[in-house]
């Protein structure tokens, strides 16, 4: 017998033995118990399952999808269980029956094993599904319970606040009454002591009484402290309030508040009923006073029954049409409605009227239907602060308005921040850190992307789109802003009413069907305004018979520009007060320039020769400062004449002004701007907590006035002849004077208002004594304030592309490091190096060279500082102290603390790769002739800086970037790119010079001996190795392919850099800069 046959025969024997064994043992089990142990166990499971499924029948009628599925499963489970019961009944017998019957049961069971197993598996699946559905039902119930608990907690907070209010009222009343009574008794005791000795013998011991009263008053003080501790709970803000507080900025409503309300009945027509127009077409009696002060009801015009106040029928029809379109849009429309108008046509005044008028919201409620109506407004203002002219300001203001009105949306708009604020009190977080620009932008995008199924509708009012940004804003940015508004309204529950000058970008983006050209419909309102201005003047009676013609001519000449009409009427009223005859008024109006700029020119010509120089200096200083900041302190003008002193204010005593001195200077400045600028400039009160010193600012009364000053040829000529008027030195001296004469306490509160001309300094400060003065005055305030006014700062790398500065509150800034970030300090550094060579050695790895690589404004000035420091012997191979702040990311904080156990020293070059060169991974180089963004300009400068550092020892040939890519299923995937390859892919303007330096380094380097097979780099401390061939090669196009430049960090992140045998992890890398 061959081996295979033998094995087969043996297997058959074993199978027969196994079968016989199962029959015999099974027969014994059935004979003794009536069933096999397996079937008995299965019967027990079926019994349990039947009992459970029977109980499911008693459940209420299912409502949710999970409950319905569970009910169906229970029915199927019962049917299957019954089949198994029937089958098992056939596989059992009565214990003690004949042995042959037992054998038959066993044989039948063996034949049915497959069927039993199949039914058992199906039953097991049913059981698993039942458990899953039960878990889902419980999960839903837990979620609902959590929501109810949150609502309960909110209500509890409200109830607790109410209780605390009542407790505070009781505390004040009770303690006040008791304390007053005891004080009265104590006073009586003192009176007894002061009485003559014979008169107070019968009085009960006054000294004892006084002592007892003192004890009782002490107990009351203890009681007051205990109650105050309880009442302190009242001041704990809710998460909603903390978020709203962080969205708030002091000058959020400054522009809206500054806009004057519409005069009289002007602009009312826009919201009137269709059968009214708001135009006075009747000659109504007007109450006036005669020369003796008696009331007169004479009509302003002649006794003709025909009214002189007629309106052109074409303009009337156009107004009615535009009113109908706007009101229909408010009631039923969508998308963007655009109010376009010339400069000075009253766009902002009309927008304010619409925002403030109740009729607007009555119309919008028709559009909202049964849904909740939400409204918010923002007024752009170029002459204002960064918040007032930026997208960040737009986002913050609209978020604040909407979330203040609908706090229940805060949890959805700021989900992560809300959860953290629920868990942690304000004492355990730095709330400001959760509201960085990218966080605000994300929150706003979340808000406008909320599902239309939400039970609300949102109408936004945005005024002055043309006032967005600073003077460098171009058509590209205007177009982006307009497109953003249009995109937001793609969501059916959002629409926007906006206004702007008639720039092409806005006219092209918004549909003409939903637009009003305001200057085309202004004639009746200008007529009404001019008429009322004359009629309300106390000298009206002298022209009442001739003023109709004056008004008609004003309307005709104004071309719909309200501001022109206002200026001309004011000028005519001034002439009326001089008793000029009516013919002279008509001649004056006839020769008045019909263009707004020419009208400003006429005002200029009226400035007397002796005052011209001071007036021109004043106008130019304010105009060019507003290009960067609206913080033109009114006190600046009080120092205007002292700017002729070359060393002002550095030779003055550092001494703060008293309040009386400040008030006197404010009064003097007010008189000066009125007399010198003829109303072009005005003083504005700033409402903040920074004290009297910063409470007044100077600004142009209208944006068109500033535009005129910047374009006026006479002023341009004066500026050319007197360049010192707006030189960086002049603005720096004014900022220094501000710090010189302000108290440290005031400076501490208003740090953001100090040194506010920083963007002007980058044009270059030439006076050598000014930079030491900067260091002197900043150090002075740091040493005199209750805390450091100018704290140190660190640079913190979070992830691509987010690198930010964080303050170190417990450490004062190094003034020299600060100067390196703001000014071209190359000459100043050379003088310091000659006088005190040890000064440039740094402080424990705190590098001047690294700080110079991070300027705040001017990149070109930075290159001069870096070049100077390299020439003085500093090197990119110098070691700098760094640490990692993982807990900062966990709490997303904005402040850092020095003294970390994880401090280590790495080459400055490695810091540069992480904190600067990482930007070059993401941003491409613009093609020649193509418009470049600020980000692109920044990258071009970084490549110039890289070349400078490579020329002085940067490790170019051994530098690699290791990037990680997020994946859904497993861990991150790593990619690598060398510095050489990055240069070849990005092709910067200095590409060949960079490559030549790397080639020169490699030609004398050990690394060349093992390239191109692979690099093996050994990190000194951990003895780990780096092999580029183990990673996927990275190409910069992968950013654009995945997410595009702007949001590349959502896919890729910088993991580490390798350079000269050392790995530097990127995430949370922190290094001091000032």
Buried (B, 14 or more C-beta within 10 A) or exposed (E): EEEEEEEEEEEEEEEEEEEEEBBEEBBBBBBEBBBBEBBBEBBEBBEEBBEBBEEBEEEEEBEEEBBEBBBEBBEBBBEBBEBBBEBBEEBBBEEEEEEEBBBBBBBEBBEBEEEBEEBBEBBEEBBEBBEBBBEBBEEBEEEEEEEEEEEEEBEEEEEEBEEBEEBBEEBEEEBEEBBEEBEEEBEBBEEBEEEEEEEBEEBEEBEEBBEBBEEBBEEBEEBBEEBEEEBEEBEBBBBBBBBBBBBEBBBBBBBBEBBEEBBBBBBBBBBBEEEEBBBBEEBEEBEBEEEEEEEEEBBBBEEEEEEBBEBEEEBBEBBBEBBEBBBEBBEEBBBBBBBBBBBBBBBBBBBBBBBEBEBBBEBBBEBBEEBBBBBBBBBBBBBBBBBBBBBBBBBBBBBBBBBBBBBEBBBBBBEEBBEBBEEEEEEEBBBEBBBBBEBBEBBBEBBBEBEEEBEBBBBBBBBBBBBBBBEEBEEEBBBEBBEEBBEBBEBEBBBBBBBBBBBEBBBEBBEEEBBBBBBBBBBBBBBBBBBBBBBEBEEBBBBBEEBBEBBBBBBEBBBBBBBBBBBBBEBBBEBBEEEBEBEBBBEBBEEBBEEBBEBBBBBBEEBEEEBBEBBBBBBBBBBBBBBBBBBBBBBBBBBBEEBEEEEBBBEBEBEBBEEEBBBEBBEEBBEBBEEBBBEBBBBBEBEEEBBBBBBBBBBBBBBBBBBBBBEBEEBEEBBEEBEEBBBBBBBBBBBBBBBBBBBBBBBBBBBBBBBBBBBBBBBBBEBEEBBBBBBBBBBBBBEBBEEBBBBBBBBBBBBBBEBBBBBBEBBBBBBBBBBBBBBBBBBBBEEBBEEEEEEBEBEEBBBBBBBBBBBBBBBEBBBBBBBBBBEBEBBBBBBBBBBBBEEBBEBBBBBBBBEBEEBBEBBBBBBBBBBBBBBBBBBBBBEEEEEEEEBBEBBBBBBBBBBBBBBBBBBBBBBBBBBBBEEEEEEEEBBBBBBBBBBEBBEBEBBEBBBEBBEEBBEEBEBEEEBEEEBEBEBEEEEEEBEBEEBEEBEBEBBEEEBEBEEBBEBBBBBBBBBBBBBBBBBBBBBBBB
